Amino acid sequence: MRYARTSPYHPVQIPIGLIIWSLWFVAMYGGQAVICKISPPDPAQGVWNWLNGSLGVLTLLTLGLLLWMARYFWRLSRAPEQLNERQQFVTKIAAGIHFIAALATLFVGIPLLQIPPCL
């Protein structure tokens, strides 16, 4: 059975959470490196500066998206009588991987609250 790539039952949905996490990771640390080279924030501000604030907002948006996607796929897998085995497999694995990507986003983003940028 073939599904459109945009279908929630297509296997391409499985790695999307990790792809989103990877893009966030590159944007966060690559962006921080570029900004620290071009226009670093004042070190006297410590952790609470515009750079950590904007990276924190990016982290929270990414975390929210990944958690929403995990919940969406988990809720799709909760109706087993309406899904075949392949659809159940794709939705449950996609939900788990999105949740793992959300946890990775949280744990990698936590140092924003502890370490000043551009040290």
HUGIUR-V102111 format. One record per pair of residues at least 24 apart in sequence whose C-alpha atoms are under 8 Angstrom apart, sorted by the first residue. I is the first residue (numbers start at 1). J is the second residue. Records with the same first field share a line. If there is no record, write none. Layout:
BEGIN
I=J ; J
END
This chain:
BEGIN
8=73 ; 91
9=86 ; 87 ; 90 ; 91
10=87 ; 90
11=90
13=90 ; 94
14=90 ; 91 ; 93 ; 94 ; 97
15=94 ; 97
16=98
17=66 ; 94 ; 97 ; 98 ; 99 ; 101
18=97 ; 98 ; 101
20=62 ; 66
21=62 ; 101 ; 102 ; 104 ; 105
24=58 ; 59 ; 62
28=55 ; 58
32=117 ; 118
33=118
36=117 ; 118
40=118
41=117 ; 118
43=116
46=115 ; 116
47=112 ; 113 ; 114 ; 115 ; 116 ; 117
48=116
51=117
52=112 ; 113 ; 116 ; 117
55=112
56=109 ; 112
59=105 ; 106 ; 109
62=102 ; 105
63=102 ; 105 ; 106
66=98 ; 99 ; 101 ; 102
67=98 ; 99 ; 102
69=95 ; 98
70=94 ; 95 ; 96 ; 97 ; 98 ; 99
71=95
END
